[in-house]
Amino acid sequence: RNSISLAVAIYLSVTIALSRNPYAGLGYFMVITTVFLGVNGYHLILYMIYPIIGVILINMKEGKSRLLDRIINKAQNRT
């Protein structure tokens, strides 16, 4: 059962990423696969933070993603 659920989650996240917004696809994948993180015994802190990051990515608009890219580029240029 777990492999079927994971396959459906991967399929839906790839479909969303290809059709609309890659950040939303990644966020959806992060939120859905959190169930599998608990089953596989990952650390509790990752289990708590992973869905929050996923929800932020799902709700990110296209303009905000460009702003995020600029912030990341500036941070990389400083190092």
PyMOL Python script that loads the backbone (N, CA, C, O; Angstrom):
from pymol import cmd

cmd.read_pdbstr("""\
ATOM      1  N   ARG A   1       0.811  -1.204   0.000  1.00  0.00           N
ATOM      2  CA  ARG A   1       0.000   0.000   0.000  1.00  0.00           C
ATOM      3  C   ARG A   1       0.848   1.259   0.000  1.00  0.00           C
ATOM      4  O   ARG A   1       0.542   2.221  -0.705  1.00  0.00           O
ATOM      5  N   ASN A   2       1.907   1.254   0.784  1.00  0.00           N
ATOM      6  CA  ASN A   2       2.736   2.454   0.869  1.00  0.00           C
ATOM      7  C   ASN A   2       3.373   2.800  -0.458  1.00  0.00           C
ATOM      8  O   ASN A   2       3.509   3.975  -0.797  1.00  0.00           O
ATOM      9  N   SER A   3       3.766   1.783  -1.216  1.00  0.00           N
ATOM     10  CA  SER A   3       4.404   2.076  -2.498  1.00  0.00           C
ATOM     11  C   SER A   3       3.401   2.660  -3.487  1.00  0.00           C
ATOM     12  O   SER A   3       3.763   3.512  -4.299  1.00  0.00           O
ATOM     13  N   ILE A   4       2.153   2.220  -3.432  1.00  0.00           N
ATOM     14  CA  ILE A   4       1.124   2.789  -4.315  1.00  0.00           C
ATOM     15  C   ILE A   4       0.844   4.236  -3.927  1.00  0.00           C
ATOM     16  O   ILE A   4       0.717   5.099  -4.796  1.00  0.00           O
ATOM     17  N   SER A   5       0.749   4.502  -2.646  1.00  0.00           N
ATOM     18  CA  SER A   5       0.506   5.874  -2.189  1.00  0.00           C
ATOM     19  C   SER A   5       1.659   6.794  -2.560  1.00  0.00           C
ATOM     20  O   SER A   5       1.438   7.930  -2.980  1.00  0.00           O
ATOM     21  N   LEU A   6       2.873   6.316  -2.409  1.00  0.00           N
ATOM     22  CA  LEU A   6       4.032   7.120  -2.777  1.00  0.00           C
ATOM     23  C   LEU A   6       4.072   7.359  -4.283  1.00  0.00           C
ATOM     24  O   LEU A   6       4.423   8.451  -4.729  1.00  0.00           O
ATOM     25  N   ALA A   7       3.717   6.352  -5.058  1.00  0.00           N
ATOM     26  CA  ALA A   7       3.691   6.516  -6.516  1.00  0.00           C
ATOM     27  C   ALA A   7       2.653   7.548  -6.937  1.00  0.00           C
ATOM     28  O   ALA A   7       2.912   8.354  -7.830  1.00  0.00           O
ATOM     29  N   VAL A   8       1.487   7.533  -6.307  1.00  0.00           N
ATOM     30  CA  VAL A   8       0.449   8.526  -6.619  1.00  0.00           C
ATOM     31  C   VAL A   8       0.919   9.922  -6.226  1.00  0.00           C
ATOM     32  O   VAL A   8       0.695  10.881  -6.965  1.00  0.00           O
ATOM     33  N   ALA A   9       1.568  10.045  -5.074  1.00  0.00           N
ATOM     34  CA  ALA A   9       2.077  11.352  -4.642  1.00  0.00           C
ATOM     35  C   ALA A   9       3.132  11.874  -5.605  1.00  0.00           C
ATOM     36  O   ALA A   9       3.134  13.060  -5.935  1.00  0.00           O
ATOM     37  N   ILE A  10       4.017  11.014  -6.053  1.00  0.00           N
ATOM     38  CA  ILE A  10       5.043  11.438  -7.012  1.00  0.00           C
ATOM     39  C   ILE A  10       4.407  11.828  -8.334  1.00  0.00           C
ATOM     40  O   ILE A  10       4.781  12.840  -8.928  1.00  0.00           O
ATOM     41  N   TYR A  11       3.447  11.033  -8.804  1.00  0.00           N
ATOM     42  CA  TYR A  11       2.773  11.349 -10.067  1.00  0.00           C
ATOM     43  C   TYR A  11       2.072  12.704  -9.998  1.00  0.00           C
ATOM     44  O   TYR A  11       2.209  13.519 -10.910  1.00  0.00           O
ATOM     45  N   LEU A  12       1.327  12.948  -8.927  1.00  0.00           N
ATOM     46  CA  LEU A  12       0.598  14.211  -8.810  1.00  0.00           C
ATOM     47  C   LEU A  12       1.539  15.398  -8.676  1.00  0.00           C
ATOM     48  O   LEU A  12       1.287  16.455  -9.254  1.00  0.00           O
ATOM     49  N   SER A  13       2.614  15.238  -7.925  1.00  0.00           N
ATOM     50  CA  SER A  13       3.541  16.360  -7.777  1.00  0.00           C
ATOM     51  C   SER A  13       4.261  16.664  -9.083  1.00  0.00           C
ATOM     52  O   SER A  13       4.500  17.833  -9.387  1.00  0.00           O
ATOM     53  N   VAL A  14       4.612  15.651  -9.862  1.00  0.00           N
ATOM     54  CA  VAL A  14       5.244  15.882 -11.166  1.00  0.00           C
ATOM     55  C   VAL A  14       4.252  16.517 -12.129  1.00  0.00           C
ATOM     56  O   VAL A  14       4.619  17.407 -12.895  1.00  0.00           O
ATOM     57  N   THR A  15       3.001  16.070 -12.099  1.00  0.00           N
ATOM     58  CA  THR A  15       1.973  16.649 -12.965  1.00  0.00           C
ATOM     59  C   THR A  15       1.755  18.122 -12.643  1.00  0.00           C
ATOM     60  O   THR A  15       1.663  18.945 -13.554  1.00  0.00           O
ATOM     61  N   ILE A  16       1.673  18.461 -11.373  1.00  0.00           N
ATOM     62  CA  ILE A  16       1.507  19.866 -10.976  1.00  0.00           C
ATOM     63  C   ILE A  16       2.729  20.675 -11.388  1.00  0.00           C
ATOM     64  O   ILE A  16       2.598  21.795 -11.883  1.00  0.00           O
ATOM     65  N   ALA A  17       3.908  20.116 -11.188  1.00  0.00           N
ATOM     66  CA  ALA A  17       5.133  20.844 -11.527  1.00  0.00           C
ATOM     67  C   ALA A  17       5.238  21.106 -13.023  1.00  0.00           C
ATOM     68  O   ALA A  17       5.693  22.175 -13.430  1.00  0.00           O
ATOM     69  N   LEU A  18       4.830  20.159 -13.838  1.00  0.00           N
ATOM     70  CA  LEU A  18       4.929  20.335 -15.287  1.00  0.00           C
ATOM     71  C   LEU A  18       3.834  21.234 -15.844  1.00  0.00           C
ATOM     72  O   LEU A  18       4.047  21.926 -16.840  1.00  0.00           O
ATOM     73  N   SER A  19       2.675  21.229 -15.216  1.00  0.00           N
ATOM     74  CA  SER A  19       1.558  21.988 -15.784  1.00  0.00           C
ATOM     75  C   SER A  19       1.489  23.428 -15.294  1.00  0.00           C
ATOM     76  O   SER A  19       1.175  24.318 -16.085  1.00  0.00           O
ATOM     77  N   ARG A  20       1.767  23.687 -14.038  1.00  0.00           N
ATOM     78  CA  ARG A  20       1.543  25.033 -13.507  1.00  0.00           C
ATOM     79  C   ARG A  20       2.776  25.644 -12.882  1.00  0.00           C
ATOM     80  O   ARG A  20       3.350  26.596 -13.410  1.00  0.00           O
ATOM     81  N   ASN A  21       3.170  25.101 -11.775  1.00  0.00           N
ATOM     82  CA  ASN A  21       4.174  25.763 -10.949  1.00  0.00           C
ATOM     83  C   ASN A  21       5.099  24.705 -10.347  1.00  0.00           C
ATOM     84  O   ASN A  21       4.639  23.853  -9.587  1.00  0.00           O
ATOM     85  N   PRO A  22       6.378  24.743 -10.668  1.00  0.00           N
ATOM     86  CA  PRO A  22       7.275  23.728 -10.100  1.00  0.00           C
ATOM     87  C   PRO A  22       7.393  23.806  -8.580  1.00  0.00           C
ATOM     88  O   PRO A  22       7.590  22.786  -7.920  1.00  0.00           O
ATOM     89  N   TYR A  23       7.273  25.010  -8.025  1.00  0.00           N
ATOM     90  CA  TYR A  23       7.332  25.141  -6.566  1.00  0.00           C
ATOM     91  C   TYR A  23       6.122  24.478  -5.907  1.00  0.00           C
ATOM     92  O   TYR A  23       6.249  23.863  -4.848  1.00  0.00           O
ATOM     93  N   ALA A  24       4.957  24.604  -6.530  1.00  0.00           N
ATOM     94  CA  ALA A  24       3.761  23.960  -5.979  1.00  0.00           C
ATOM     95  C   ALA A  24       3.892  22.445  -6.037  1.00  0.00           C
ATOM     96  O   ALA A  24       3.480  21.750  -5.109  1.00  0.00           O
ATOM     97  N   GLY A  25       4.457  21.933  -7.115  1.00  0.00           N
ATOM     98  CA  GLY A  25       4.670  20.490  -7.214  1.00  0.00           C
ATOM     99  C   GLY A  25       5.609  19.978  -6.142  1.00  0.00           C
ATOM    100  O   GLY A  25       5.364  18.938  -5.531  1.00  0.00           O
ATOM    101  N   LEU A  26       6.690  20.716  -5.915  1.00  0.00           N
ATOM    102  CA  LEU A  26       7.639  20.330  -4.877  1.00  0.00           C
ATOM    103  C   LEU A  26       7.002  20.424  -3.490  1.00  0.00           C
ATOM    104  O   LEU A  26       7.208  19.551  -2.648  1.00  0.00           O
ATOM    105  N   GLY A  27       6.235  21.479  -3.259  1.00  0.00           N
ATOM    106  CA  GLY A  27       5.568  21.628  -1.969  1.00  0.00           C
ATOM    107  C   GLY A  27       4.554  20.533  -1.707  1.00  0.00           C
ATOM    108  O   GLY A  27       4.462  20.011  -0.597  1.00  0.00           O
ATOM    109  N   TYR A  28       3.784  20.185  -2.747  1.00  0.00           N
ATOM    110  CA  TYR A  28       2.803  19.102  -2.611  1.00  0.00           C
ATOM    111  C   TYR A  28       3.515  17.795  -2.277  1.00  0.00           C
ATOM    112  O   TYR A  28       3.068  17.042  -1.412  1.00  0.00           O
ATOM    113  N   PHE A  29       4.610  17.533  -2.956  1.00  0.00           N
ATOM    114  CA  PHE A  29       5.368  16.318  -2.690  1.00  0.00           C
ATOM    115  C   PHE A  29       5.878  16.296  -1.250  1.00  0.00           C
ATOM    116  O   PHE A  29       5.848  15.254  -0.596  1.00  0.00           O
ATOM    117  N   MET A  30       6.344  17.438  -0.760  1.00  0.00           N
ATOM    118  CA  MET A  30       6.865  17.504   0.602  1.00  0.00           C
ATOM    119  C   MET A  30       5.773  17.256   1.634  1.00  0.00           C
ATOM    120  O   MET A  30       5.997  16.562   2.625  1.00  0.00           O
ATOM    121  N   VAL A  31       4.593  17.821   1.402  1.00  0.00           N
ATOM    122  CA  VAL A  31       3.504  17.648   2.367  1.00  0.00           C
ATOM    123  C   VAL A  31       3.005  16.210   2.367  1.00  0.00           C
ATOM    124  O   VAL A  31       2.812  15.623   3.432  1.00  0.00           O
ATOM    125  N   ILE A  32       2.793  15.638   1.190  1.00  0.00           N
ATOM    126  CA  ILE A  32       2.244  14.285   1.106  1.00  0.00           C
ATOM    127  C   ILE A  32       3.235  13.242   1.625  1.00  0.00           C
ATOM    128  O   ILE A  32       2.838  12.317   2.334  1.00  0.00           O
ATOM    129  N   THR A  33       4.504  13.378   1.285  1.00  0.00           N
ATOM    130  CA  THR A  33       5.470  12.357   1.696  1.00  0.00           C
ATOM    131  C   THR A  33       5.886  12.464   3.152  1.00  0.00           C
ATOM    132  O   THR A  33       6.666  11.638   3.626  1.00  0.00           O
ATOM    133  N   THR A  34       5.394  13.450   3.867  1.00  0.00           N
ATOM    134  CA  THR A  34       5.683  13.532   5.300  1.00  0.00           C
ATOM    135  C   THR A  34       5.178  12.286   6.023  1.00  0.00           C
ATOM    136  O   THR A  34       5.761  11.869   7.024  1.00  0.00           O
ATOM    137  N   VAL A  35       4.112  11.701   5.526  1.00  0.00           N
ATOM    138  CA  VAL A  35       3.588  10.467   6.113  1.00  0.00           C
ATOM    139  C   VAL A  35       4.646   9.377   6.063  1.00  0.00           C
ATOM    140  O   VAL A  35       4.803   8.618   7.019  1.00  0.00           O
ATOM    141  N   PHE A  36       5.371   9.294   4.956  1.00  0.00           N
ATOM    142  CA  PHE A  36       6.372   8.249   4.804  1.00  0.00           C
ATOM    143  C   PHE A  36       7.617   8.534   5.633  1.00  0.00           C
ATOM    144  O   PHE A  36       8.343   7.608   5.994  1.00  0.00           O
ATOM    145  N   LEU A  37       7.873   9.800   5.939  1.00  0.00           N
ATOM    146  CA  LEU A  37       9.019  10.125   6.780  1.00  0.00           C
ATOM    147  C   LEU A  37       8.844   9.543   8.173  1.00  0.00           C
ATOM    148  O   LEU A  37       9.796   9.019   8.753  1.00  0.00           O
ATOM    149  N   GLY A  38       7.621   9.632   8.720  1.00  0.00           N
ATOM    150  CA  GLY A  38       7.373   9.094  10.047  1.00  0.00           C
ATOM    151  C   GLY A  38       7.475   7.583  10.076  1.00  0.00           C
ATOM    152  O   GLY A  38       7.973   7.007  11.044  1.00  0.00           O
ATOM    153  N   VAL A  39       7.004   6.936   9.015  1.00  0.00           N
ATOM    154  CA  VAL A  39       7.041   5.482   8.949  1.00  0.00           C
ATOM    155  C   VAL A  39       8.477   4.984   8.841  1.00  0.00           C
ATOM    156  O   VAL A  39       8.832   3.958   9.420  1.00  0.00           O
ATOM    157  N   ASN A  40       9.297   5.716   8.096  1.00  0.00           N
ATOM    158  CA  ASN A  40      10.670   5.273   7.882  1.00  0.00           C
ATOM    159  C   ASN A  40      11.609   5.656   9.019  1.00  0.00           C
ATOM    160  O   ASN A  40      12.774   5.260   9.006  1.00  0.00           O
ATOM    161  N   GLY A  41      11.138   6.407   9.990  1.00  0.00           N
ATOM    162  CA  GLY A  41      11.940   6.691  11.168  1.00  0.00           C
ATOM    163  C   GLY A  41      12.887   7.861  11.042  1.00  0.00           C
ATOM    164  O   GLY A  41      13.945   7.858  11.671  1.00  0.00           O
ATOM    165  N   TYR A  42      12.545   8.856  10.255  1.00  0.00           N
ATOM    166  CA  TYR A  42      13.399  10.043  10.180  1.00  0.00           C
ATOM    167  C   TYR A  42      13.307  10.819  11.491  1.00  0.00           C
ATOM    168  O   TYR A  42      12.474  10.518  12.347  1.00  0.00           O
ATOM    169  N   HIS A  43      14.158  11.802  11.635  1.00  0.00           N
ATOM    170  CA  HIS A  43      14.187  12.580  12.868  1.00  0.00           C
ATOM    171  C   HIS A  43      12.915  13.403  13.037  1.00  0.00           C
ATOM    172  O   HIS A  43      12.293  13.813  12.057  1.00  0.00           O
ATOM    173  N   LEU A  44      12.543  13.635  14.269  1.00  0.00           N
ATOM    174  CA  LEU A  44      11.309  14.351  14.569  1.00  0.00           C
ATOM    175  C   LEU A  44      11.341  15.787  14.069  1.00  0.00           C
ATOM    176  O   LEU A  44      10.316  16.292  13.611  1.00  0.00           O
ATOM    177  N   ILE A  45      12.477  16.456  14.140  1.00  0.00           N
ATOM    178  CA  ILE A  45      12.549  17.853  13.708  1.00  0.00           C
ATOM    179  C   ILE A  45      12.284  17.961  12.213  1.00  0.00           C
ATOM    180  O   ILE A  45      11.613  18.895  11.773  1.00  0.00           O
ATOM    181  N   LEU A  46      12.796  17.025  11.429  1.00  0.00           N
ATOM    182  CA  LEU A  46      12.523  17.010   9.996  1.00  0.00           C
ATOM    183  C   LEU A  46      11.046  16.734   9.752  1.00  0.00           C
ATOM    184  O   LEU A  46      10.443  17.312   8.848  1.00  0.00           O
ATOM    185  N   TYR A  47      10.469  15.860  10.552  1.00  0.00           N
ATOM    186  CA  TYR A  47       9.059  15.518  10.426  1.00  0.00           C
ATOM    187  C   TYR A  47       8.168  16.721  10.724  1.00  0.00           C
ATOM    188  O   TYR A  47       7.065  16.820  10.186  1.00  0.00           O
ATOM    189  N   MET A  48       8.634  17.636  11.574  1.00  0.00           N
ATOM    190  CA  MET A  48       7.838  18.813  11.919  1.00  0.00           C
ATOM    191  C   MET A  48       8.035  19.959  10.926  1.00  0.00           C
ATOM    192  O   MET A  48       7.079  20.677  10.631  1.00  0.00           O
ATOM    193  N   ILE A  49       9.236  20.147  10.409  1.00  0.00           N
ATOM    194  CA  ILE A  49       9.539  21.295   9.548  1.00  0.00           C
ATOM    195  C   ILE A  49       9.188  21.038   8.089  1.00  0.00           C
ATOM    196  O   ILE A  49       8.796  21.965   7.381  1.00  0.00           O
ATOM    197  N   TYR A  50       9.317  19.819   7.633  1.00  0.00           N
ATOM    198  CA  TYR A  50       9.112  19.472   6.228  1.00  0.00           C
ATOM    199  C   TYR A  50       7.746  19.896   5.689  1.00  0.00           C
ATOM    200  O   TYR A  50       7.695  20.482   4.608  1.00  0.00           O
ATOM    201  N   PRO A  51       6.627  19.629   6.390  1.00  0.00           N
ATOM    202  CA  PRO A  51       5.329  20.073   5.854  1.00  0.00           C
ATOM    203  C   PRO A  51       5.169  21.583   5.834  1.00  0.00           C
ATOM    204  O   PRO A  51       4.479  22.113   4.963  1.00  0.00           O
ATOM    205  N   ILE A  52       5.786  22.287   6.768  1.00  0.00           N
ATOM    206  CA  ILE A  52       5.688  23.751   6.784  1.00  0.00           C
ATOM    207  C   ILE A  52       6.355  24.330   5.546  1.00  0.00           C
ATOM    208  O   ILE A  52       5.805  25.221   4.899  1.00  0.00           O
ATOM    209  N   ILE A  53       7.538  23.827   5.214  1.00  0.00           N
ATOM    210  CA  ILE A  53       8.218  24.285   4.005  1.00  0.00           C
ATOM    211  C   ILE A  53       7.396  23.930   2.774  1.00  0.00           C
ATOM    212  O   ILE A  53       7.321  24.720   1.833  1.00  0.00           O
ATOM    213  N   GLY A  54       6.785  22.764   2.771  1.00  0.00           N
ATOM    214  CA  GLY A  54       5.947  22.359   1.646  1.00  0.00           C
ATOM    215  C   GLY A  54       4.759  23.272   1.442  1.00  0.00           C
ATOM    216  O   GLY A  54       4.445  23.632   0.307  1.00  0.00           O
ATOM    217  N   VAL A  55       4.094  23.655   2.519  1.00  0.00           N
ATOM    218  CA  VAL A  55       2.941  24.558   2.410  1.00  0.00           C
ATOM    219  C   VAL A  55       3.380  25.932   1.918  1.00  0.00           C
ATOM    220  O   VAL A  55       2.673  26.560   1.131  1.00  0.00           O
ATOM    221  N   ILE A  56       4.527  26.401   2.367  1.00  0.00           N
ATOM    222  CA  ILE A  56       5.043  27.685   1.878  1.00  0.00           C
ATOM    223  C   ILE A  56       5.296  27.611   0.379  1.00  0.00           C
ATOM    224  O   ILE A  56       4.965  28.545  -0.351  1.00  0.00           O
ATOM    225  N   LEU A  57       5.878  26.514  -0.085  1.00  0.00           N
ATOM    226  CA  LEU A  57       6.147  26.369  -1.513  1.00  0.00           C
ATOM    227  C   LEU A  57       4.866  26.253  -2.326  1.00  0.00           C
ATOM    228  O   LEU A  57       4.795  26.776  -3.438  1.00  0.00           O
ATOM    229  N   ILE A  58       3.855  25.580  -1.795  1.00  0.00           N
ATOM    230  CA  ILE A  58       2.581  25.457  -2.510  1.00  0.00           C
ATOM    231  C   ILE A  58       1.943  26.826  -2.695  1.00  0.00           C
ATOM    232  O   ILE A  58       1.388  27.109  -3.756  1.00  0.00           O
ATOM    233  N   ASN A  59       2.014  27.673  -1.683  1.00  0.00           N
ATOM    234  CA  ASN A  59       1.353  28.974  -1.732  1.00  0.00           C
ATOM    235  C   ASN A  59       2.198  30.073  -2.360  1.00  0.00           C
ATOM    236  O   ASN A  59       1.749  31.215  -2.457  1.00  0.00           O
ATOM    237  N   MET A  60       3.403  29.751  -2.783  1.00  0.00           N
ATOM    238  CA  MET A  60       4.271  30.762  -3.373  1.00  0.00           C
ATOM    239  C   MET A  60       3.775  31.130  -4.768  1.00  0.00           C
ATOM    240  O   MET A  60       3.521  30.257  -5.598  1.00  0.00           O
ATOM    241  N   LYS A  61       3.644  32.404  -5.011  1.00  0.00           N
ATOM    242  CA  LYS A  61       3.222  32.897  -6.325  1.00  0.00           C
ATOM    243  C   LYS A  61       4.436  33.046  -7.223  1.00  0.00           C
ATOM    244  O   LYS A  61       5.572  33.018  -6.750  1.00  0.00           O
ATOM    245  N   GLU A  62       4.194  33.205  -8.528  1.00  0.00           N
ATOM    246  CA  GLU A  62       5.291  33.286  -9.495  1.00  0.00           C
ATOM    247  C   GLU A  62       6.169  34.504  -9.249  1.00  0.00           C
ATOM    248  O   GLU A  62       7.392  34.400  -9.334  1.00  0.00           O
ATOM    249  N   GLY A  63       5.583  35.644  -8.950  1.00  0.00           N
ATOM    250  CA  GLY A  63       6.375  36.843  -8.694  1.00  0.00           C
ATOM    251  C   GLY A  63       7.243  36.711  -7.466  1.00  0.00           C
ATOM    252  O   GLY A  63       8.375  37.192  -7.443  1.00  0.00           O
ATOM    253  N   LYS A  64       6.717  36.059  -6.441  1.00  0.00           N
ATOM    254  CA  LYS A  64       7.489  35.871  -5.220  1.00  0.00           C
ATOM    255  C   LYS A  64       8.637  34.899  -5.444  1.00  0.00           C
ATOM    256  O   LYS A  64       9.675  35.010  -4.792  1.00  0.00           O
ATOM    257  N   SER A  65       8.466  33.952  -6.352  1.00  0.00           N
ATOM    258  CA  SER A  65       9.560  33.020  -6.611  1.00  0.00           C
ATOM    259  C   SER A  65      10.720  33.738  -7.280  1.00  0.00           C
ATOM    260  O   SER A  65      11.878  33.402  -7.030  1.00  0.00           O
ATOM    261  N   ARG A  66      10.430  34.728  -8.131  1.00  0.00           N
ATOM    262  CA  ARG A  66      11.509  35.504  -8.733  1.00  0.00           C
ATOM    263  C   ARG A  66      12.244  36.307  -7.662  1.00  0.00           C
ATOM    264  O   ARG A  66      13.468  36.431  -7.702  1.00  0.00           O
ATOM    265  N   LEU A  67      11.495  36.849  -6.710  1.00  0.00           N
ATOM    266  CA  LEU A  67      12.114  37.573  -5.604  1.00  0.00           C
ATOM    267  C   LEU A  67      12.998  36.636  -4.792  1.00  0.00           C
ATOM    268  O   LEU A  67      14.105  37.003  -4.396  1.00  0.00           O
ATOM    269  N   LEU A  68      12.510  35.440  -4.549  1.00  0.00           N
ATOM    270  CA  LEU A  68      13.294  34.451  -3.814  1.00  0.00           C
ATOM    271  C   LEU A  68      14.565  34.099  -4.578  1.00  0.00           C
ATOM    272  O   LEU A  68      15.622  33.937  -3.967  1.00  0.00           O
ATOM    273  N   ASP A  69      14.483  33.979  -5.897  1.00  0.00           N
ATOM    274  CA  ASP A  69      15.669  33.695  -6.704  1.00  0.00           C
ATOM    275  C   ASP A  69      16.686  34.825  -6.610  1.00  0.00           C
ATOM    276  O   ASP A  69      17.889  34.571  -6.545  1.00  0.00           O
ATOM    277  N   ARG A  70      16.217  36.071  -6.601  1.00  0.00           N
ATOM    278  CA  ARG A  70      17.132  37.206  -6.476  1.00  0.00           C
ATOM    279  C   ARG A  70      17.832  37.208  -5.120  1.00  0.00           C
ATOM    280  O   ARG A  70      19.026  37.492  -5.031  1.00  0.00           O
ATOM    281  N   ILE A  71      17.084  36.892  -4.071  1.00  0.00           N
ATOM    282  CA  ILE A  71      17.672  36.847  -2.728  1.00  0.00           C
ATOM    283  C   ILE A  71      18.724  35.745  -2.650  1.00  0.00           C
ATOM    284  O   ILE A  71      19.789  35.941  -2.066  1.00  0.00           O
ATOM    285  N   ILE A  72      18.429  34.596  -3.232  1.00  0.00           N
ATOM    286  CA  ILE A  72      19.386  33.487  -3.221  1.00  0.00           C
ATOM    287  C   ILE A  72      20.639  33.856  -4.006  1.00  0.00           C
ATOM    288  O   ILE A  72      21.753  33.565  -3.571  1.00  0.00           O
ATOM    289  N   ASN A  73      20.462  34.499  -5.164  1.00  0.00           N
ATOM    290  CA  ASN A  73      21.617  34.903  -5.972  1.00  0.00           C
ATOM    291  C   ASN A  73      22.491  35.911  -5.234  1.00  0.00           C
ATOM    292  O   ASN A  73      23.718  35.823  -5.292  1.00  0.00           O
ATOM    293  N   LYS A  74      21.875  36.866  -4.543  1.00  0.00           N
ATOM    294  CA  LYS A  74      22.653  37.838  -3.776  1.00  0.00           C
ATOM    295  C   LYS A  74      23.428  37.160  -2.655  1.00  0.00           C
ATOM    296  O   LYS A  74      24.582  37.498  -2.391  1.00  0.00           O
ATOM    297  N   ALA A  75      22.788  36.206  -2.003  1.00  0.00           N
ATOM    298  CA  ALA A  75      23.464  35.493  -0.918  1.00  0.00           C
ATOM    299  C   ALA A  75      24.630  34.665  -1.448  1.00  0.00           C
ATOM    300  O   ALA A  75      25.666  34.561  -0.792  1.00  0.00           O
ATOM    301  N   GLN A  76      24.468  34.081  -2.624  1.00  0.00           N
ATOM    302  CA  GLN A  76      25.553  33.292  -3.208  1.00  0.00           C
ATOM    303  C   GLN A  76      26.693  34.180  -3.683  1.00  0.00           C
ATOM    304  O   GLN A  76      27.855  33.780  -3.614  1.00  0.00           O
ATOM    305  N   ASN A  77      26.380  35.376  -4.163  1.00  0.00           N
ATOM    306  CA  ASN A  77      27.418  36.289  -4.632  1.00  0.00           C
ATOM    307  C   ASN A  77      28.267  36.829  -3.490  1.00  0.00           C
ATOM    308  O   ASN A  77      29.423  37.195  -3.702  1.00  0.00           O
ATOM    309  N   ARG A  78      27.719  36.885  -2.293  1.00  0.00           N
ATOM    310  CA  ARG A  78      28.463  37.385  -1.136  1.00  0.00           C
ATOM    311  C   ARG A  78      29.537  36.412  -0.695  1.00  0.00           C
ATOM    312  O   ARG A  78      30.550  36.819  -0.125  1.00  0.00           O
ATOM    313  N   THR A  79      29.327  35.146  -0.950  1.00  0.00           N
ATOM    314  CA  THR A  79      30.306  34.144  -0.483  1.00  0.00           C
ATOM    315  C   THR A  79      31.389  33.900  -1.490  1.00  0.00           C
ATOM    316  O   THR A  79      32.284  33.090  -1.250  1.00  0.00           O
TER     317      THR A  79
END
""", "prot")
cmd.dss("prot")
cmd.show_as("cartoon", "prot")
cmd.util.cbc("prot")
cmd.orient("prot")
